[in-house]
């Protein structure tokens, strides 16, 4: 007996078009290959090719900025570095980009680091057999996998800033992201707590080799020139709670955070003189009702230079993150003199987070515990008990990334 399609709640015949079937049901992200060709003339001057699916102004957030910062510091050490887009060509204006890099890297001469593309089959990127590569996302590692057999030195650098398989439910993407972590690479870890998670969980290559090159593990810098407490008189107007709200990034726990925020605004702590703003992306959320007559309103998008001032004008940041990475906004908020409410996860413990700053409130990711921490943060602000002590983190990117860059230069020269 054949099943009745109607009982499944959708029209199964919509997938008779093969192209439509692939777009709707096949969940592999960025399956297209990188387009490269070996050029013997480049063998004598090997380059480090730093991969990114695309480079756009809107994409210059914490993780991508850290990649660029490191790439330019490696180039300052004398290695030829290229930024390679693998999905689409860059549309960045040269002058804007150099000004942006100068704001990240700081003073001194900027080396010439060209942006090239390996996304066009009609114009494959010329590479040398002795080039090295740096993957920066699991999709770029999957694309690179097909190029490695062409190289005389196939071991590559892999900048790991998150446990990326967790971006997906168990799926094709989950499996492919996990596969990349078993390839032959030098891991470059953004945060010790993330590195510890990989080692303790025996993920990928760490199932059989738990050795980590300590010179390739770094802590993010929270730069004091950008992120520091407010000076002078307090901002006029209501107290302000920011919600780092990115519904499309499931690890940001938008639903859990919103439910906890609604419970917290029912408590009476925020009865008068508070406003609630959603940050984290362009058009991330619409205006939404909370409790007690409060509303969550979307904030405008801020560039890097204005972002620090925006945090200084706030009092509390709610930033859930189901991840072994601390999350930059949590650190940036406490550096600006506010309170951050987040959650624990595996190696990211309450003791570890409170060791960074007493102004970080963290507990298990449940509605009840997050509600309690939001209320506690509001009470601290109402009583004026927030101590604007800087977090125990590096304050300059040169302090944390320059040693990594020098180690990459040493490994770059090794034969495999």
C-alpha positions as CSV (number, residue, x, y, z in Angstrom):
1,X,0.0,0.0,0.0
2,X,1.4,3.4,-1.0
3,X,1.6,6.2,1.5
4,X,-0.6,9.2,0.9
5,X,1.6,12.3,0.4
6,X,-1.0,14.5,2.1
7,X,-0.4,12.9,5.5
8,X,3.2,14.2,5.4
9,X,2.0,17.8,5.4
10,X,3.7,18.9,2.2
11,X,3.7,18.1,-1.5
12,X,6.3,15.5,-2.3
13,X,6.0,16.1,-6.0
14,X,7.7,19.5,-5.6
15,X,11.0,17.7,-5.6
16,X,10.7,16.1,-9.1
17,X,12.9,18.9,-10.4
18,X,16.5,17.7,-9.7
19,X,17.9,21.2,-9.4
20,X,15.2,22.2,-6.9
21,X,15.8,18.9,-5.0
22,X,19.5,19.8,-4.6
23,X,18.8,23.3,-3.5
24,X,16.2,22.3,-0.9
25,X,17.5,19.0,0.5
26,X,21.2,18.6,0.0
27,X,22.9,20.2,3.0
28,X,26.5,20.5,1.8
29,X,27.8,24.1,2.2
30,X,30.3,25.5,-0.4
31,X,30.9,22.2,-2.3
32,X,32.6,24.0,-5.2
33,X,36.3,23.4,-5.7
34,X,39.1,25.9,-5.6
35,X,40.4,26.7,-9.0
36,X,44.2,26.7,-9.1
37,X,47.1,25.8,-11.5
38,X,50.7,25.1,-10.8
39,X,53.1,27.6,-12.1
40,X,56.8,26.4,-12.1
41,X,57.9,30.0,-12.1
42,X,56.5,30.5,-8.5
43,X,58.3,27.5,-7.0
44,X,61.3,29.5,-6.0
45,X,59.3,32.1,-4.1
46,X,56.7,30.2,-2.0
47,X,53.7,32.0,-0.5
48,X,51.4,31.5,2.4
49,X,47.9,31.5,1.0
50,X,45.4,32.5,3.7
51,X,42.0,31.2,2.6
52,X,38.6,32.9,3.1
53,X,35.4,32.2,1.3
54,X,34.8,35.9,0.8
55,X,36.0,39.3,2.1
56,X,33.4,42.0,2.6
57,X,33.0,45.1,4.7
58,X,30.1,43.6,6.6
59,X,32.2,40.5,7.3
60,X,34.9,42.3,9.2
61,X,33.9,41.0,12.7
62,X,36.0,39.5,15.5
63,X,37.0,36.2,13.9
64,X,37.7,37.5,10.4
65,X,39.6,40.5,11.8
66,X,41.8,38.2,13.8
67,X,42.7,36.2,10.7
68,X,43.6,39.3,8.8
69,X,45.6,40.7,11.8
70,X,47.7,37.5,11.9
71,X,48.2,37.3,8.2
72,X,49.6,40.8,8.0
73,X,51.9,40.1,11.0
74,X,53.3,37.0,9.2
75,X,53.9,39.2,6.2
76,X,55.8,41.7,8.4
77,X,58.1,38.8,9.3
78,X,59.2,38.5,5.6
79,X,57.0,35.7,4.3
80,X,55.1,36.4,1.1
81,X,51.4,36.3,2.0
82,X,48.3,36.3,-0.1
83,X,44.6,36.5,0.9
84,X,42.7,34.0,-1.2
85,X,39.0,34.1,-1.6
86,X,37.5,30.7,-2.5
87,X,33.8,31.3,-3.2
88,X,33.6,34.8,-4.6
89,X,36.0,37.6,-5.6
90,X,36.6,40.4,-3.1
91,X,34.9,43.7,-3.7
92,X,36.8,45.6,-1.0
93,X,38.1,49.0,-2.0
94,X,41.9,49.1,-1.6
95,X,42.2,52.3,0.3
96,X,39.4,51.4,2.7
97,X,41.0,48.0,3.3
98,X,44.4,49.3,4.0
99,X,42.9,51.8,6.5
100,X,41.0,48.9,8.1
101,X,44.1,46.8,8.4
102,X,46.1,49.7,9.9
103,X,43.4,50.0,12.6
104,X,43.9,46.3,13.4
105,X,47.7,45.9,13.1
106,X,48.6,49.3,14.5
107,X,51.6,51.5,13.7
108,X,54.4,50.8,11.3
109,X,54.6,50.1,7.6
110,X,52.0,47.8,6.2
111,X,53.4,45.0,4.0
112,X,51.9,44.4,0.6
113,X,49.4,41.5,1.0
114,X,47.4,41.1,-2.3
115,X,43.8,39.8,-2.3
116,X,43.4,37.2,-5.1
117,X,40.7,34.7,-6.0
118,X,40.5,31.0,-6.6
119,X,36.8,31.1,-7.2
120,X,36.7,31.4,-11.0
121,X,37.2,28.3,-13.2
122,X,38.0,30.6,-16.1
123,X,40.9,32.2,-14.3
124,X,42.5,29.7,-12.0
125,X,44.9,31.0,-9.4
126,X,48.6,30.4,-10.1
127,X,50.3,28.7,-7.1
128,X,53.8,27.3,-6.6
129,X,54.4,23.7,-5.6
130,X,56.2,24.8,-2.4
131,X,53.4,27.2,-1.3
132,X,51.8,26.7,2.1
133,X,48.1,27.3,2.9
134,X,46.1,28.4,5.9
135,X,42.5,27.2,6.2
136,X,40.3,29.5,8.4
137,X,36.9,27.7,8.3
138,X,36.0,24.1,7.7
139,X,34.7,24.8,4.2
140,X,38.0,26.2,3.2
141,X,39.7,23.1,4.6
142,X,37.4,21.0,2.5
143,X,38.3,23.0,-0.6
144,X,42.0,22.8,0.2
145,X,41.9,19.0,0.6
146,X,41.7,18.6,-3.2
147,X,44.7,21.0,-3.8
148,X,47.1,19.3,-1.3
149,X,48.2,16.5,-3.6
150,X,49.6,19.1,-5.9
151,X,52.0,20.5,-3.3
152,X,55.5,19.4,-2.4
153,X,54.7,20.3,1.2
154,X,51.1,19.4,1.8
155,X,50.9,20.0,5.6
156,X,48.9,23.2,6.2
157,X,48.0,25.7,8.9
158,X,44.4,25.6,10.3
159,X,43.2,28.6,12.3
160,X,40.6,27.2,14.7
161,X,38.4,29.8,16.4
162,X,35.4,27.6,17.2
163,X,34.3,24.0,17.2
164,X,32.6,24.4,13.9
165,X,30.9,21.0,13.5
166,X,28.6,22.3,16.3
167,X,27.2,24.8,13.8
168,X,25.0,22.0,12.4
169,X,22.8,19.2,13.6
170,X,24.1,15.7,12.7
171,X,24.2,16.0,9.0
172,X,26.5,16.0,5.9
173,X,27.9,19.3,7.0
174,X,28.7,18.0,10.5
175,X,30.5,15.0,9.0
176,X,32.5,17.1,6.6
177,X,33.5,19.6,9.2
178,X,34.6,16.8,11.5
179,X,36.6,15.2,8.7
180,X,38.7,18.4,8.2
181,X,39.8,18.1,11.9
182,X,41.5,14.7,11.1
183,X,43.6,16.1,8.2
184,X,47.4,16.8,8.5
185,X,47.7,20.4,9.8
186,X,49.3,22.6,12.3
187,X,46.5,23.9,14.5
188,X,46.5,27.6,15.4
189,X,44.1,28.0,18.3
190,X,42.3,31.2,19.3
191,X,42.0,30.7,23.1
192,X,43.5,28.1,25.4
193,X,40.0,27.1,26.6
194,X,39.1,26.1,23.1
195,X,42.3,24.2,22.6
196,X,41.7,22.3,25.9
197,X,38.2,21.3,24.6
198,X,39.7,19.7,21.5
199,X,42.3,17.8,23.4
200,X,40.1,16.6,26.2
201,X,37.3,15.5,23.8
202,X,39.9,13.8,21.6
203,X,38.4,15.5,18.5
204,X,39.8,14.6,15.1
205,X,43.6,14.4,15.0
206,X,43.7,14.9,18.8
207,X,42.2,11.4,19.3
208,X,45.7,10.0,18.6
209,X,48.0,13.0,19.1
210,X,47.3,15.3,22.0
211,X,50.5,17.3,21.5
212,X,49.9,21.0,20.9
213,X,52.4,23.5,19.7
214,X,52.1,26.0,22.6
215,X,53.5,28.8,20.4
216,X,50.4,28.5,18.2
217,X,47.9,29.0,21.0
218,X,47.0,32.6,21.7
219,X,44.5,34.6,23.8
220,X,42.4,37.3,22.1
221,X,43.5,40.8,22.8
222,X,41.0,43.3,24.1
223,X,42.7,46.5,23.0
224,X,42.5,49.3,25.6
225,X,42.6,52.0,22.9
226,X,39.2,50.6,21.7
227,X,37.6,49.0,24.8
228,X,37.9,50.9,28.0
229,X,35.5,52.3,30.7
230,X,33.7,55.5,30.2
231,X,35.4,58.7,31.3
232,X,33.6,61.8,32.6
233,X,29.9,62.1,33.2
234,X,27.5,59.1,32.7
235,X,25.5,59.0,29.5
236,X,22.1,60.7,30.0
237,X,19.0,58.7,29.6
238,X,17.9,55.2,30.7
239,X,20.2,52.4,31.7
240,X,20.8,50.1,28.8
241,X,20.9,46.3,28.4
242,X,22.3,44.9,25.1
243,X,21.3,41.5,23.9
244,X,23.8,39.9,21.4
245,X,21.0,38.5,19.3
246,X,21.8,36.4,16.2
247,X,18.9,34.0,15.6
248,X,20.5,32.5,12.5
249,X,23.5,31.4,14.6
250,X,22.0,28.7,16.7
251,X,25.0,28.5,19.1
252,X,24.0,32.0,20.3
253,X,20.9,30.5,21.9
254,X,18.6,33.3,20.9
255,X,15.4,31.5,22.0
256,X,16.8,30.7,25.4
257,X,18.2,34.2,25.9
258,X,14.9,35.8,24.8
259,X,12.9,33.6,27.2
260,X,15.3,34.4,30.1
261,X,15.1,38.1,29.3
262,X,11.3,38.1,29.3
263,X,11.4,36.3,32.7
264,X,13.9,38.8,34.1
265,X,11.9,41.8,33.0
266,X,9.0,40.4,34.8
267,X,11.0,40.5,38.1
268,X,10.6,44.2,38.8
269,X,14.4,44.9,38.7
270,X,14.0,46.7,35.4
271,X,10.8,48.5,36.4
272,X,11.9,51.9,35.5
273,X,14.8,53.6,33.6
274,X,16.0,50.8,31.4
275,X,16.0,50.2,27.6
276,X,16.8,46.9,25.8
277,X,18.6,46.8,22.5
278,X,19.4,43.9,20.2
279,X,22.9,43.9,18.6
280,X,25.0,41.5,16.6
281,X,24.0,41.9,12.9
282,X,22.3,44.0,10.3
283,X,18.5,43.6,10.7
284,X,19.0,40.6,13.0
285,X,15.7,40.8,14.9
286,X,12.5,42.9,14.7
287,X,11.2,44.9,17.6
288,X,9.8,42.3,20.1
289,X,7.8,42.5,23.3
290,X,9.4,41.6,26.6
291,X,7.6,41.8,30.0
292,X,6.5,44.7,32.2
293,X,5.8,46.9,29.2
294,X,9.4,46.7,28.0
295,X,10.4,46.1,24.4
296,X,13.5,44.7,22.7
297,X,14.5,47.1,19.9
298,X,17.1,46.5,17.2
299,X,20.2,48.7,17.4
300,X,21.8,50.1,14.2
301,X,24.9,48.5,12.8
302,X,28.2,50.0,14.2
303,X,31.6,50.0,12.5
304,X,34.6,48.9,14.5
305,X,35.6,52.4,15.6
306,X,32.1,53.2,17.0
307,X,31.5,49.8,18.6
308,X,33.6,50.5,21.6
309,X,31.8,53.7,22.4
310,X,28.4,51.9,22.1
311,X,29.5,49.4,24.7
312,X,30.7,52.1,27.0
313,X,27.2,53.6,26.8
314,X,25.7,50.3,27.9
315,X,25.4,48.7,31.4
316,X,24.7,45.0,30.8
317,X,25.4,42.6,27.9
318,X,23.4,39.4,27.5
319,X,25.6,37.1,25.3
320,X,24.7,33.4,25.4
321,X,27.2,31.2,23.6
322,X,26.9,27.4,23.5
323,X,30.5,27.0,22.7
324,X,33.9,26.4,24.3
325,X,35.0,29.9,23.1
326,X,34.5,32.8,25.5
327,X,33.1,35.1,22.8
328,X,34.6,38.5,22.0
329,X,31.6,40.6,23.0
330,X,31.7,39.2,26.6
331,X,35.3,40.3,27.0
332,X,34.8,43.6,25.3
333,X,31.8,44.6,27.4
334,X,33.6,44.0,30.7
335,X,36.6,45.9,29.4
336,X,34.3,48.8,28.8
337,X,33.1,48.7,32.5
338,X,29.9,46.8,32.1
339,X,28.5,43.4,33.2
340,X,28.4,40.5,30.8
341,X,25.9,37.6,31.3
342,X,26.8,34.4,29.4
343,X,26.8,30.7,30.0
344,X,29.2,27.9,30.8
345,X,30.1,25.1,28.4
346,X,32.5,22.2,28.9
347,X,36.0,23.7,29.5
348,X,34.5,27.2,29.7
349,X,33.6,27.1,33.4
350,X,32.3,29.6,35.8
351,X,35.6,29.7,37.7
352,X,37.5,30.3,34.4
353,X,35.2,33.1,33.3
354,X,35.1,34.8,36.7
355,X,38.9,34.5,36.8
356,X,39.0,36.8,33.7
357,X,36.6,39.4,35.4
358,X,34.3,39.6,38.3
359,X,31.9,41.4,36.0
360,X,31.2,38.2,34.0
361,X,28.2,36.3,35.3
362,X,28.0,32.7,34.0
363,X,26.1,29.6,34.8
364,X,24.6,26.5,33.1
365,X,22.6,27.4,29.9
366,X,19.1,27.1,31.3
367,X,16.3,29.6,31.4
368,X,16.2,29.7,35.2
369,X,20.0,30.2,35.7
370,X,20.3,32.8,32.9
371,X,17.2,34.7,34.2
372,X,18.8,34.8,37.7
373,X,22.1,36.1,36.3
374,X,20.3,38.8,34.2
375,X,18.4,39.9,37.4
376,X,21.6,39.9,39.4
377,X,23.4,42.1,36.7
378,X,20.5,44.5,36.8
379,X,20.6,44.7,40.6
380,X,24.4,45.4,40.5
381,X,23.8,48.3,38.1
382,X,20.9,49.7,40.1
383,X,23.0,49.7,43.2
384,X,26.1,51.1,41.5
385,X,28.2,48.1,42.4
386,X,29.9,47.5,39.0
387,X,33.6,47.8,39.5
388,X,35.2,48.9,36.2
389,X,38.3,46.7,36.6
390,X,40.0,45.6,33.3
391,X,39.7,41.9,32.4
392,X,42.8,39.8,32.8
393,X,43.4,39.5,29.0
394,X,46.2,40.8,26.7
395,X,45.6,44.4,25.8
396,X,47.5,44.6,22.5
397,X,47.3,42.3,19.5
398,X,51.1,42.5,19.0
399,X,51.5,40.9,22.5
400,X,49.5,37.9,21.5
401,X,49.8,37.5,17.7
402,X,53.4,38.4,17.0
403,X,54.8,35.3,18.7
404,X,52.3,33.2,16.7
405,X,53.4,34.9,13.5
406,X,57.1,34.2,14.2
407,X,56.3,30.5,14.9
408,X,54.4,30.2,11.6
409,X,57.4,31.6,9.8
410,X,59.6,28.9,11.4
411,X,57.2,26.2,10.4
412,X,56.6,27.6,6.9
413,X,60.2,26.9,6.0
414,X,60.2,23.3,7.2
415,X,60.2,20.5,4.6
416,X,57.5,17.9,5.1
